[in-house]
Amino acid sequence: MSISGYQPLFMFCIAWGFLMGKSSTLHLALFTDENLPIPRVPAVVKDEAGNDNPEGIVARSALDLPLEVVVPEWDFSTRPGVADVLELGWRPEGAAFYPIDSQTLMPPIAPGDKALHVPANLLLQGSFSLSYRVTRLGNTTDSFIKRITVDRLPPNENQRPSAAQFPDDLVGVITDDYLIEHGEVVARVPPYLGLQALDRAVFYWSELDPLPDDTVELGARTFTQADIDAKYLPLPVAEEAVRAGGAGRRFLSYRLYDLAGNESPLSYVAPIQVDLVPAPSNLPAPRVPLSVRGFIDRQHARDGADGQGGVTVEIDAYDNALPNHFVVLSWGSQELLEFPVDPSAFPLVVYVPWRKLIGDGLGPDRVQVSYRIRYGASYSQPSPSTLVSFDFTIAGQDHANAPALLNPTLALVEVRGVLGRPNQLTAQDEGLDAHVLLTLFEDPQPGEYLEVFWGAVVEPAARYDVQPGDVAGKQLDLLVPWRIVEQDKNNVALPVYYVTNNGVNQQQALATAVSVVIVPIEGLPTPEFPHADLHGYLNCGTVPALWTGVTIHVAGDENFAQGDLVEVTWQGFKSLGGNGPIPSTQLVISRVLSLGDAKDGFDVVVLPYSTHIEPLIDNASATASYNLIKADGGFGRSARELVSVTRKMPSGDICGPDKDR
């Protein structure tokens, strides 16, 4: 920035008058008749060769602290007691020496340059004279004067610079041909206030306006005197930068810096349209992979032609493909969302969503498939078309989750056995067919059918073919043969469902969980009489005594689970070997198992004595067994455990609560 207008004299004018009053004083040369060397100021701007700027312009970054001044080493005083007094002078150009900093150096004086400082509050806008003087024994020698320029005023007087100007022949658009021909785009900075040679413009290229704070500068240009004389201040934007920025509306802006480093505000933006991409060409026809069935059906829409997970369209490579291109696929009258182009990933695979597949109806029909390429704001010509056959029709009503196979709107089946209980088969159904009841789906048409599937059995368990005159809601009673049922005779949640079929597409109803408990649980542990003696007897010597109750122990088992029900049965007999049952002695004890019962086993006690034990007198017996009724519907029965019972003592007496000896 040039130094023009006023130059503040502040307190220097007073100092100058004071010094002029003493101008007649004779200063004897201290060392020679020549002046001392010029002082050095490290903060003065340097040129490329490292030489100080001739105007002594101080870097703006150094103006907020005291300005360091380096005084070159002179022939220091060596006489004891005779000091060298070093003074630094700072004043407006043309004014007399005015000291602002000083040092008194007493011998021995350390060799080397000395440093003084200009206080920061004196670093005001303007041009100043800087020098120093050395006084010894009243004799003073001055240095040569160094001009110092303090520039605090940003270019363009800190006003926002005008927008850069693009060449007229661009006509508002940078094209590929223009870059190929010129290799760059040279915009111009309009003249501004305070323009000086070596001013610098740092410029930015962005797709956003206003410019984001973190935008990296694109380049910089230092203006020469020749530029100024020609009234042409160029901002060269390299071809590579324009291409890297991509197509679309772009914005050029800049900041000005003077030699001192003062920064202007960001300029107004210069907008320009960039359209560099050659039009996509030679678009091949799209390819639609098909399954072995040769057309697109619902299974294809679910799974793909070969495991792709849906209907796909493959786009092969075309000319001039770039990463900022987008495929716009047309499926009949339906246009899909844009799909980004990756030139390294041909063939591109575009998935067609279900709603687009059925946009022109369920069929059967044929659809034309084509695509265009969007590049910037433009579109290529459509590709050649591919004709694809499709059929998405179904037997029965459609559903919101189509093309999913599972259709929750189809009626559930109900399974019945010989007892007629809904969805329950028991041991009484051994060897019998099962009945599957359901209502017919909507709009049944001859040629359509449904098949019932039973658990994990692969083959259909039953089938119904739609008959002429059938209507929706017709009640069906289908038989599942015993040869199918017997393949899983013990499953408390056997899934039974059906699939509708029109010869092309299928729909599956939700499964009904059927309790099939035809085979009881086997291998249950036999109950025990833990207090019987080694010979298997309960007698007068049993501890605890019989009249306090007979303990039956059921061991824990992996077939037991918390919440299961166990029914323990005690039965007394008149004689040994379990012969001659005594009806009054029978007792059933029910117990809902805890987690500990299921794991570790449990005991039950037969009481009251008078009813269930006392009738067993001499050479009698009893049995214990139990039924397992599982919480999930399973059933099992243990083996019987036999124990011999006698209450006759050697004396012939019968022991009991009133006579135990």
C-alpha positions as CSV (number, residue, x, y, z in Angstrom):
1,M,0.0,0.0,0.0
2,S,1.5,3.4,-0.9
3,I,2.1,6.0,1.8
4,S,0.3,9.1,0.7
5,G,-1.5,12.0,2.4
6,Y,-0.7,12.9,5.9
7,Q,2.4,11.7,7.8
8,P,1.7,11.9,11.5
9,L,4.2,14.0,13.3
10,F,2.7,13.4,16.8
11,M,5.3,14.2,19.4
12,F,8.2,14.2,16.8
13,C,7.3,17.8,15.9
14,I,8.0,19.0,19.5
15,A,11.1,16.9,19.6
16,W,12.3,18.4,16.3
17,G,12.0,22.0,17.5
18,F,13.8,21.2,20.7
19,L,16.7,19.6,18.8
20,M,16.9,22.4,16.3
21,G,17.7,24.8,19.2
22,K,20.8,22.8,19.8
23,S,21.9,22.4,16.2
24,S,24.9,24.7,16.7
25,T,26.5,22.2,19.0
26,L,29.6,20.7,17.4
27,H,29.6,16.9,17.4
28,L,33.1,15.7,17.1
29,A,33.6,12.5,15.1
30,L,34.0,9.6,17.4
31,F,35.9,7.2,15.3
32,T,36.2,8.6,11.8
33,D,34.7,11.4,9.8
34,E,32.3,8.8,8.3
35,N,28.8,7.8,9.6
36,L,28.2,4.5,11.3
37,P,26.7,1.7,9.2
38,I,23.0,1.7,8.6
39,P,20.9,-0.2,11.1
40,R,19.2,-3.5,10.2
41,V,15.5,-4.3,10.8
42,P,14.8,-8.0,10.5
43,A,11.0,-7.4,10.0
44,V,11.5,-5.4,6.8
45,V,10.1,-7.3,3.8
46,K,12.8,-9.0,1.7
47,D,12.9,-9.7,-2.0
48,E,13.7,-13.1,-3.5
49,A,17.4,-12.4,-3.1
50,G,17.0,-11.6,0.5
51,N,17.5,-7.9,0.2
52,D,15.5,-5.4,2.1
53,N,12.6,-3.7,0.4
54,P,13.9,-0.2,-0.7
55,E,11.0,1.5,1.0
56,G,11.7,-0.4,4.2
57,I,8.2,-1.8,4.4
58,V,7.7,-3.6,7.6
59,A,5.8,-6.9,7.6
60,R,2.3,-6.4,9.0
61,S,2.7,-9.3,11.3
62,A,5.5,-7.5,13.1
63,L,3.5,-4.3,13.9
64,D,1.8,-5.4,17.0
65,L,5.0,-5.8,19.1
66,P,8.1,-3.6,19.6
67,L,10.1,-3.5,16.4
68,E,13.5,-5.0,16.7
69,V,16.5,-2.9,15.3
70,V,19.9,-4.5,15.0
71,V,22.9,-2.2,15.4
72,P,26.1,-3.6,13.8
73,E,29.1,-4.0,16.0
74,W,31.4,-0.9,16.1
75,D,34.8,-0.3,17.6
76,F,33.7,-0.6,21.2
77,S,35.3,1.5,24.0
78,T,37.9,-0.4,25.9
79,R,39.0,2.3,28.3
80,P,37.8,1.5,31.9
81,G,35.1,3.8,33.1
82,V,34.5,5.3,29.6
83,A,31.1,4.1,28.4
84,D,29.6,4.0,24.9
85,V,26.1,5.4,24.9
86,L,23.9,3.9,22.1
87,E,20.7,5.7,21.2
88,L,18.1,4.8,18.7
89,G,16.4,7.6,16.8
90,W,12.9,7.4,15.2
91,R,11.1,10.3,13.6
92,P,9.0,11.3,10.6
93,E,11.1,11.7,7.4
94,G,12.8,15.1,7.4
95,A,12.7,15.6,11.2
96,A,15.6,15.7,13.6
97,F,17.0,12.7,15.5
98,Y,14.7,11.8,18.4
99,P,15.9,9.1,20.8
100,I,13.3,6.4,21.7
101,D,15.6,3.6,23.1
102,S,19.1,3.6,24.4
103,Q,21.8,1.5,26.1
104,T,24.8,2.5,28.1
105,L,27.6,0.0,27.5
106,M,30.5,-0.1,30.0
107,P,33.7,-1.9,29.1
108,P,34.3,-4.6,28.8
109,I,31.6,-4.6,26.1
110,A,30.6,-8.0,24.8
111,P,31.4,-8.4,21.1
112,G,28.6,-8.6,18.6
113,D,25.6,-6.6,17.3
114,K,23.3,-4.8,19.7
115,A,19.5,-4.7,19.6
116,L,17.2,-1.8,20.4
117,H,13.5,-1.5,19.8
118,V,10.9,0.9,18.5
119,P,7.9,0.8,20.8
120,A,4.8,-0.7,19.2
121,N,2.8,2.5,20.0
122,L,5.1,4.5,17.7
123,L,4.5,2.1,14.7
124,L,1.8,4.3,13.1
125,Q,0.9,4.6,9.4
126,G,3.6,6.5,7.5
127,S,7.2,6.7,6.4
128,F,9.9,7.2,9.1
129,S,13.7,7.8,9.4
130,L,15.5,5.3,11.5
131,S,19.1,5.7,12.7
132,Y,21.3,5.4,15.8
133,R,24.2,7.3,17.4
134,V,27.0,6.4,19.6
135,T,28.4,8.9,22.2
136,R,31.8,8.5,24.0
137,L,33.3,11.2,26.2
138,G,30.8,13.7,24.8
139,N,31.7,12.9,21.2
140,T,28.8,11.6,19.1
141,T,28.8,9.7,15.7
142,D,25.5,9.1,13.8
143,S,24.7,6.2,11.6
144,F,23.3,6.4,8.1
145,I,19.5,6.8,8.0
146,K,17.3,3.8,7.1
147,R,13.9,4.6,5.6
148,I,11.1,2.6,7.3
149,T,7.5,2.4,6.0
150,V,4.7,1.3,8.3
151,D,1.7,0.2,6.2
152,R,-1.4,-0.8,8.1
153,L,-4.0,0.0,5.4
154,P,-5.3,-3.1,3.5
155,P,-5.6,-2.9,-0.3
156,N,-8.6,-1.2,-1.7
157,E,-8.8,0.8,1.5
158,N,-10.2,-2.3,3.2
159,Q,-13.3,-2.2,1.0
160,R,-14.6,-5.4,-0.6
161,P,-13.0,-5.8,-4.0
162,S,-15.0,-6.1,-7.2
163,A,-15.8,-9.4,-8.8
164,A,-13.2,-10.8,-11.2
165,Q,-14.0,-10.6,-14.9
166,F,-13.9,-13.7,-17.1
167,P,-12.9,-13.4,-20.8
168,D,-15.7,-12.1,-23.0
169,D,-15.2,-15.0,-25.5
170,L,-16.4,-17.5,-22.8
171,V,-19.9,-16.1,-23.1
172,G,-20.6,-17.3,-19.6
173,V,-19.5,-20.9,-20.1
174,I,-16.2,-22.7,-19.8
175,T,-16.2,-25.5,-22.4
176,D,-14.0,-28.5,-23.0
177,D,-12.9,-27.0,-26.3
178,Y,-11.9,-23.8,-24.7
179,L,-9.6,-25.5,-22.2
180,I,-8.1,-27.7,-24.8
181,E,-7.3,-24.6,-26.9
182,H,-6.1,-22.3,-24.1
183,G,-4.9,-24.6,-21.3
184,E,-6.3,-22.2,-18.7
185,V,-8.9,-19.5,-18.0
186,V,-7.4,-16.1,-17.3
187,A,-9.8,-13.9,-15.4
188,R,-9.0,-10.2,-14.6
189,V,-8.9,-8.3,-11.3
190,P,-10.4,-4.8,-11.8
191,P,-8.2,-1.9,-10.8
192,Y,-8.5,-1.0,-7.1
193,L,-7.5,1.8,-4.7
194,G,-3.9,1.8,-3.7
195,L,-2.8,-0.7,-6.3
196,Q,1.0,-1.2,-6.1
197,A,3.5,-3.4,-7.8
198,L,4.1,-6.6,-5.9
199,D,0.5,-6.7,-4.5
200,R,-0.7,-10.2,-4.6
201,A,-4.1,-11.8,-5.2
202,V,-5.0,-15.2,-3.7
203,F,-7.9,-16.8,-5.5
204,Y,-10.5,-19.6,-4.8
205,W,-12.6,-21.8,-7.0
206,S,-15.7,-23.2,-5.4
207,E,-19.1,-24.7,-6.2
208,L,-20.6,-22.8,-3.2
209,D,-21.5,-19.2,-2.6
210,P,-20.7,-17.9,-0.1
211,L,-17.3,-19.4,0.1
212,P,-16.9,-22.0,2.9
213,D,-14.4,-21.0,5.5
214,D,-12.3,-24.1,5.0
215,T,-11.9,-23.7,1.2
216,V,-8.3,-24.2,0.1
217,E,-6.8,-21.5,-2.1
218,L,-6.5,-22.4,-5.8
219,G,-3.5,-20.2,-6.5
220,A,-1.9,-16.8,-6.2
221,R,-0.7,-14.1,-8.5
222,T,1.7,-11.2,-7.8
223,F,1.1,-8.2,-9.9
224,T,4.0,-6.5,-11.6
225,Q,4.5,-2.9,-12.7
226,A,4.0,-4.1,-16.2
227,D,0.6,-5.5,-15.3
228,I,-0.3,-2.2,-13.7
229,D,0.9,-0.2,-16.7
230,A,-1.1,-2.5,-19.1
231,K,-4.1,-2.2,-16.8
232,Y,-4.3,-6.0,-16.9
233,L,-4.2,-7.8,-13.6
234,P,-4.5,-11.5,-14.5
235,L,-5.8,-14.4,-12.4
236,P,-4.9,-17.6,-14.3
237,V,-7.1,-20.6,-13.4
238,A,-5.4,-23.8,-14.6
239,E,-7.2,-26.2,-16.8
240,E,-6.6,-29.0,-14.2
241,A,-8.3,-27.0,-11.5
242,V,-11.4,-26.3,-13.7
243,R,-11.7,-30.0,-14.6
244,A,-11.1,-31.2,-11.1
245,G,-13.9,-28.9,-9.9
246,G,-16.4,-30.6,-12.2
247,A,-19.3,-29.4,-14.2
248,G,-21.9,-27.0,-13.1
249,R,-22.1,-23.4,-11.7
250,R,-18.8,-22.4,-10.2
251,F,-17.6,-19.3,-8.4
252,L,-14.3,-17.4,-8.5
253,S,-13.3,-15.1,-5.7
254,Y,-10.1,-13.6,-4.4
255,R,-8.4,-11.7,-1.6
256,L,-5.8,-8.9,-2.1
257,Y,-2.6,-8.7,-0.1
258,D,-0.1,-5.9,-0.2
259,L,3.7,-6.3,0.3
260,A,3.3,-5.7,4.0
261,G,0.8,-8.5,4.2
262,N,-2.3,-6.5,4.8
263,E,-5.4,-8.5,3.7
264,S,-8.5,-7.2,2.0
265,P,-11.9,-8.6,2.5
266,L,-13.0,-11.5,0.2
267,S,-14.0,-10.1,-3.2
268,Y,-17.5,-10.4,-4.7
269,V,-17.9,-13.7,-6.5
270,A,-17.7,-14.1,-10.2
271,P,-20.1,-16.9,-11.3
272,I,-19.4,-19.0,-14.4
273,Q,-21.0,-22.2,-15.9
274,V,-18.6,-25.1,-16.5
275,D,-19.6,-27.7,-19.1
276,L,-16.5,-29.7,-20.0
277,V,-17.8,-33.3,-20.3
278,P,-18.2,-34.7,-23.8
279,A,-21.6,-36.1,-24.3
280,P,-22.0,-39.8,-23.4
281,S,-22.3,-41.8,-26.7
282,N,-22.5,-45.3,-28.1
283,L,-24.9,-46.4,-25.4
284,P,-25.4,-50.2,-25.6
285,A,-28.9,-51.7,-25.1
286,P,-29.5,-52.7,-21.5
287,R,-29.3,-56.4,-20.5
288,V,-31.9,-58.0,-18.2
289,P,-30.7,-61.4,-16.9
290,L,-33.4,-64.0,-16.9
291,S,-33.8,-67.2,-15.0
292,V,-34.2,-70.6,-16.7
293,R,-38.0,-69.8,-16.8
294,G,-37.2,-67.2,-19.5
295,F,-39.3,-64.4,-18.2
296,I,-39.7,-62.3,-15.0
297,D,-42.0,-63.6,-12.3
298,R,-42.4,-63.1,-8.6
299,Q,-39.7,-65.5,-7.7
300,H,-37.4,-63.6,-10.0
301,A,-38.5,-60.3,-8.3
302,R,-37.6,-61.9,-4.9
303,D,-34.5,-63.8,-5.7
304,G,-33.1,-62.5,-9.0
305,A,-32.3,-64.5,-12.1
306,D,-29.3,-66.2,-10.3
307,G,-29.2,-65.1,-6.7
308,Q,-29.0,-61.3,-7.3
309,G,-31.8,-60.7,-4.8
310,G,-34.2,-58.9,-7.2
311,V,-34.7,-57.9,-10.8
312,T,-31.6,-56.3,-12.2
313,V,-30.7,-54.4,-15.3
314,E,-27.0,-54.5,-16.5
315,I,-25.5,-51.4,-18.2
316,D,-22.4,-52.1,-20.3
317,A,-19.6,-49.6,-20.9
318,Y,-20.3,-46.6,-23.1
319,D,-18.1,-43.9,-24.6
320,N,-17.0,-40.9,-22.4
321,A,-18.2,-42.4,-19.2
322,L,-17.3,-40.3,-16.1
323,P,-17.9,-40.7,-12.3
324,N,-20.3,-37.7,-12.3
325,H,-22.7,-39.3,-14.7
326,F,-26.0,-40.9,-13.7
327,V,-28.1,-43.6,-15.2
328,V,-31.8,-42.9,-15.6
329,L,-33.5,-46.2,-16.3
330,S,-36.9,-46.5,-17.9
331,W,-39.0,-49.6,-17.2
332,G,-41.9,-49.3,-19.5
333,S,-43.6,-46.0,-18.5
334,Q,-41.8,-46.0,-15.1
335,E,-38.6,-44.0,-14.6
336,L,-36.3,-45.1,-11.8
337,L,-34.2,-42.9,-9.5
338,E,-30.8,-41.9,-10.8
339,F,-28.0,-44.4,-10.4
340,P,-24.4,-43.2,-10.1
341,V,-21.9,-44.3,-12.8
342,D,-18.7,-45.9,-11.7
343,P,-16.6,-46.2,-14.9
344,S,-14.4,-48.8,-13.3
345,A,-17.3,-51.1,-12.4
346,F,-19.0,-51.9,-15.8
347,P,-21.4,-53.6,-16.2
348,L,-23.3,-51.4,-13.8
349,V,-26.1,-53.3,-12.0
350,V,-29.4,-51.4,-11.4
351,Y,-32.1,-53.0,-9.2
352,V,-35.7,-52.4,-10.3
353,P,-38.0,-52.0,-7.2
354,W,-41.3,-53.9,-7.1
355,R,-43.5,-50.8,-7.4
356,K,-41.8,-50.0,-10.7
357,L,-42.1,-53.6,-11.9
358,I,-45.9,-53.5,-11.6
359,G,-46.3,-49.9,-12.6
360,D,-47.8,-50.9,-15.9
361,G,-49.8,-53.9,-14.5
362,L,-49.3,-57.4,-13.3
363,G,-49.2,-58.9,-16.8
364,P,-48.7,-61.2,-18.5
365,D,-47.1,-58.7,-20.9
366,R,-43.9,-57.4,-22.3
367,V,-42.1,-54.2,-21.3
368,Q,-39.5,-52.1,-23.0
369,V,-36.4,-51.3,-21.0
370,S,-34.0,-48.4,-21.9
371,Y,-31.9,-45.7,-20.2
372,R,-30.4,-42.3,-20.6
373,I,-27.2,-40.8,-19.0
374,R,-27.4,-37.5,-17.2
375,Y,-24.2,-35.5,-17.3
376,G,-24.5,-32.1,-15.5
377,A,-27.8,-30.6,-16.5
378,S,-27.9,-32.4,-19.8
379,Y,-29.2,-35.9,-20.8
380,S,-27.9,-38.2,-23.5
381,Q,-30.1,-39.7,-26.2
382,P,-32.0,-42.9,-25.0
383,S,-30.2,-46.2,-25.4
384,P,-31.7,-48.9,-27.7
385,S,-34.5,-50.8,-25.9
386,T,-34.6,-54.3,-24.7
387,L,-38.0,-56.2,-24.6
388,V,-38.7,-58.3,-21.6
389,S,-41.6,-60.6,-20.8
390,F,-43.1,-60.6,-17.3
391,D,-46.0,-62.2,-15.4
392,F,-46.8,-61.2,-11.8
393,T,-50.3,-62.6,-11.6
394,I,-51.2,-64.8,-8.6
395,A,-53.9,-67.2,-7.3
396,G,-55.7,-65.3,-4.5
397,Q,-55.5,-61.8,-3.1
398,D,-52.3,-59.8,-3.2
399,H,-50.7,-58.2,-0.1
400,A,-48.7,-55.1,0.9
401,N,-45.4,-57.0,1.2
402,A,-45.4,-58.4,-2.3
403,P,-43.4,-59.9,-4.0
404,A,-42.7,-61.7,-0.7
405,L,-43.8,-65.3,-0.8
406,L,-45.5,-65.1,2.6
407,N,-49.0,-63.5,2.3
408,P,-50.5,-62.8,5.8
409,T,-53.9,-62.1,4.2
410,L,-54.5,-65.7,3.2
411,A,-56.7,-67.7,5.6
412,L,-55.0,-69.9,8.2
413,V,-55.6,-73.7,8.2
414,E,-57.1,-75.6,11.1
415,V,-56.1,-79.2,11.7
416,R,-58.4,-81.7,13.5
417,G,-58.0,-85.3,14.6
418,V,-60.3,-88.0,15.9
419,L,-61.2,-85.9,19.0
420,G,-62.2,-82.9,16.9
421,R,-60.0,-80.6,18.9
422,P,-58.7,-77.6,16.9
423,N,-55.0,-78.1,15.9
424,Q,-54.4,-81.0,18.2
425,L,-53.6,-84.7,17.4
426,T,-53.2,-87.2,20.3
427,A,-52.3,-90.8,20.7
428,Q,-55.8,-91.7,19.6
429,D,-55.0,-90.4,16.1
430,E,-52.4,-93.2,15.7
431,G,-52.8,-94.7,12.1
432,L,-55.5,-92.1,11.0
433,D,-55.5,-89.4,8.4
434,A,-55.7,-85.8,9.6
435,H,-58.3,-83.2,8.5
436,V,-57.1,-79.8,7.2
437,L,-59.9,-77.2,7.1
438,L,-59.5,-73.8,5.3
439,T,-61.5,-71.3,3.3
440,L,-60.7,-70.7,-0.4
441,F,-58.8,-67.6,-1.4
442,E,-60.3,-64.6,-3.3
443,D,-61.3,-64.8,-7.0
444,P,-60.5,-68.5,-7.5
445,Q,-60.1,-69.4,-11.2
446,P,-60.0,-72.9,-12.8
447,G,-56.4,-73.9,-13.4
448,E,-55.4,-72.5,-10.0
449,Y,-54.7,-74.8,-7.0
450,L,-53.4,-74.9,-3.5
451,E,-51.1,-77.4,-1.8
452,V,-50.9,-78.1,1.9
453,F,-47.5,-78.7,3.5
454,W,-47.0,-80.7,6.8
455,G,-44.1,-79.8,9.0
456,A,-40.7,-80.6,7.4
457,V,-42.2,-83.0,4.9
458,V,-41.1,-81.9,1.4
459,E,-43.9,-83.3,-0.7
460,P,-47.3,-81.7,-0.6
461,A,-49.5,-83.3,2.0
462,A,-52.8,-82.5,0.2
463,R,-53.9,-80.5,-2.9
464,Y,-57.1,-78.8,-4.0
465,D,-57.7,-77.8,-7.6
466,V,-60.1,-74.9,-8.2
467,Q,-63.3,-76.1,-9.7
468,P,-65.6,-74.2,-12.1
469,G,-68.1,-72.3,-10.0
470,D,-65.9,-72.1,-6.9
471,V,-66.1,-68.8,-5.0
472,A,-64.0,-67.1,-2.4
473,G,-64.6,-68.3,1.1
474,K,-65.6,-71.8,0.1
475,Q,-65.0,-74.2,3.0
476,L,-62.5,-77.0,2.2
477,D,-61.8,-80.2,4.1
478,L,-58.7,-81.8,2.9
479,L,-57.2,-85.1,4.2
480,V,-53.5,-85.5,5.1
481,P,-52.7,-89.2,4.8
482,W,-51.3,-91.1,7.8
483,R,-48.0,-91.8,5.9
484,I,-47.4,-88.0,6.0
485,V,-48.6,-87.6,9.6
486,E,-46.4,-90.4,11.0
487,Q,-43.2,-88.7,9.8
488,D,-43.4,-86.4,12.9
489,K,-45.6,-87.9,15.6
490,N,-44.3,-85.9,18.6
491,N,-44.2,-82.1,17.8
492,V,-46.2,-79.7,20.0
493,A,-45.8,-76.9,17.4
494,L,-45.8,-78.6,14.0
495,P,-46.2,-75.9,11.2
496,V,-49.0,-76.6,8.7
497,Y,-49.6,-74.2,5.9
498,Y,-50.6,-74.0,2.2
499,V,-49.3,-72.5,-1.0
500,T,-51.5,-71.1,-3.7
501,N,-50.4,-71.5,-7.3
502,N,-51.6,-70.2,-10.7
503,G,-49.0,-72.2,-12.6
504,V,-46.6,-69.2,-12.6
505,N,-46.5,-67.6,-9.2
506,Q,-47.0,-68.9,-5.7
507,Q,-48.2,-67.4,-2.4
508,Q,-47.7,-69.0,1.0
509,A,-50.1,-68.6,3.9
510,L,-49.0,-68.2,7.5
511,A,-48.4,-71.5,9.3
512,T,-50.7,-72.9,12.0
513,A,-48.9,-74.5,14.9
514,V,-50.4,-77.9,15.5
515,S,-49.9,-80.0,18.6
516,V,-49.0,-83.5,17.5
517,V,-48.4,-85.7,20.4
518,I,-49.0,-89.2,19.2
519,V,-45.9,-90.9,20.6
520,P,-45.5,-90.5,24.3
521,I,-42.2,-89.5,25.8
522,E,-40.1,-92.5,26.5
523,G,-37.2,-93.3,28.8
524,L,-38.6,-91.6,31.9
525,P,-36.9,-92.6,35.2
526,T,-38.8,-95.2,37.2
527,P,-40.0,-93.8,40.6
528,E,-38.2,-95.2,43.7
529,F,-39.1,-96.1,47.3
530,P,-36.0,-94.8,49.1
531,H,-36.9,-96.2,52.5
532,A,-37.4,-99.8,51.4
533,D,-34.9,-102.3,52.7
534,L,-32.4,-104.3,50.6
535,H,-35.0,-106.9,49.9
536,G,-37.5,-104.3,48.6
537,Y,-39.7,-104.3,51.7
538,L,-41.5,-101.7,53.7
539,N,-42.1,-103.2,57.1
540,C,-42.4,-102.4,60.8
541,G,-38.7,-101.6,60.9
542,T,-38.9,-99.0,58.1
543,V,-37.5,-95.5,59.1
544,P,-39.4,-93.3,59.1
545,A,-42.3,-95.4,60.2
546,L,-45.0,-96.4,57.7
547,W,-47.7,-94.5,59.6
548,T,-45.8,-91.3,59.1
549,G,-46.2,-91.8,55.3
550,V,-44.5,-93.6,52.5
551,T,-42.0,-91.5,50.5
552,I,-41.9,-91.9,46.7
553,H,-38.9,-90.3,45.0
554,V,-38.8,-89.2,41.3
555,A,-35.4,-88.5,40.0
556,G,-34.6,-85.4,37.8
557,D,-34.6,-85.9,34.1
558,E,-33.8,-84.0,30.9
559,N,-37.4,-84.6,29.8
560,F,-38.6,-82.5,32.8
561,A,-38.9,-78.7,32.6
562,Q,-40.1,-76.0,34.9
563,G,-43.9,-75.8,34.7
564,D,-44.5,-79.4,33.7
565,L,-47.1,-81.4,35.6
566,V,-46.3,-84.8,37.1
567,E,-49.1,-87.0,38.4
568,V,-47.7,-89.7,40.8
569,T,-50.0,-92.7,41.3
570,W,-49.8,-95.0,44.4
571,Q,-51.8,-98.3,44.3
572,G,-51.9,-100.9,47.1
573,F,-52.4,-104.6,46.5
574,K,-53.6,-107.5,48.8
575,S,-50.7,-109.8,48.0
576,L,-47.1,-109.7,46.9
577,G,-46.3,-109.1,43.2
578,G,-48.9,-106.5,42.7
579,N,-51.9,-108.8,42.7
580,G,-55.3,-108.1,44.0
581,P,-55.6,-104.3,43.9
582,I,-57.3,-102.5,46.8
583,P,-59.3,-99.7,45.2
584,S,-59.5,-97.6,48.3
585,T,-55.7,-97.3,48.6
586,Q,-55.2,-95.6,45.2
587,L,-53.8,-92.1,45.5
588,V,-52.8,-89.6,42.7
589,I,-50.5,-86.8,43.8
590,S,-50.1,-83.9,41.3
591,R,-47.0,-81.7,41.3
592,V,-46.1,-78.7,39.1
593,L,-42.3,-78.9,38.7
594,S,-40.0,-76.2,39.8
595,L,-36.6,-75.7,38.1
596,G,-35.0,-77.6,41.0
597,D,-37.6,-80.4,40.7
598,A,-36.8,-80.9,37.0
599,K,-33.1,-80.9,37.6
600,D,-32.6,-82.7,40.9
601,G,-35.8,-84.7,41.4
602,F,-38.4,-84.5,44.1
603,D,-40.3,-86.6,46.8
604,V,-44.0,-87.0,47.4
605,V,-45.4,-88.7,50.6
606,V,-48.4,-91.0,50.6
607,L,-50.9,-90.0,53.3
608,P,-53.2,-90.3,55.1
609,Y,-51.9,-93.6,56.5
610,S,-55.4,-94.9,57.5
611,T,-56.7,-94.7,53.9
612,H,-53.7,-95.6,51.7
613,I,-51.3,-97.7,53.8
614,E,-53.1,-99.3,56.7
615,P,-55.0,-101.8,54.4
616,L,-51.7,-103.3,53.5
617,I,-51.1,-105.8,56.3
618,D,-49.2,-109.1,55.5
619,N,-47.4,-110.0,52.4
620,A,-49.0,-107.1,50.6
621,S,-47.5,-104.9,47.9
622,A,-47.8,-101.4,46.3
623,T,-46.8,-99.8,43.1
624,A,-45.8,-96.2,42.1
625,S,-45.8,-94.7,38.7
626,Y,-46.4,-91.3,37.2
627,N,-47.6,-89.4,34.1
628,L,-45.6,-86.5,32.7
629,I,-47.8,-83.8,31.2
630,K,-45.5,-81.2,29.8
631,A,-46.3,-77.6,29.7
632,D,-45.9,-77.6,25.9
633,G,-48.4,-80.5,25.5
634,G,-46.0,-83.5,25.5
635,F,-47.0,-86.6,27.4
636,G,-45.1,-89.5,28.9
637,R,-45.6,-92.4,31.4
638,S,-43.1,-94.0,33.6
639,A,-42.7,-97.7,34.4
640,R,-44.2,-99.0,37.6
641,E,-42.0,-99.6,40.6
642,L,-43.2,-102.5,42.9
643,V,-42.5,-102.6,46.7
644,S,-43.5,-105.4,49.1
645,V,-45.3,-104.3,52.3
646,T,-45.9,-106.2,55.5
647,R,-46.8,-105.0,58.9
648,K,-46.8,-108.4,60.6
649,M,-44.2,-108.8,63.3
650,P,-42.4,-112.1,64.3
651,S,-44.7,-112.3,67.2
652,G,-47.7,-112.3,64.9
653,D,-48.8,-108.9,66.0
654,I,-49.5,-106.2,63.4
655,C,-47.5,-103.0,63.9
656,G,-49.1,-99.6,63.6
657,P,-49.2,-96.2,65.2
658,D,-50.4,-97.7,68.5
659,K,-48.1,-100.7,68.4
660,D,-44.6,-100.4,66.9
661,R,-42.9,-103.3,68.7
